[in-house]
């Protein structure tokens, strides 16, 4: 089983590839900070599905689930616990 910290590291590395050296904490809202756009959100959704193997439904496509590394990680763990 993959633990939450593993998800956080992978999510952080993915986001860092798009924010060009900007510093942010795992709890920071990357949308509010202007680091991530709505277009980038779709890339994050694809990353979660393809690279981390978490299947998402239409109801899951809510910005609130993707605003920070912590929220994405928590969301993914809750999805995995349901499956």
Secondary structure, 3 states (H helix, E strand, C coil): CCCHHHHHHHHHHHHHCCCCCCCCCCCCCCCCCCCCCHHHHHHHHHHHHHCCCCCCCHHHCCHHHCCCHHHHHHHHHHHHHHC
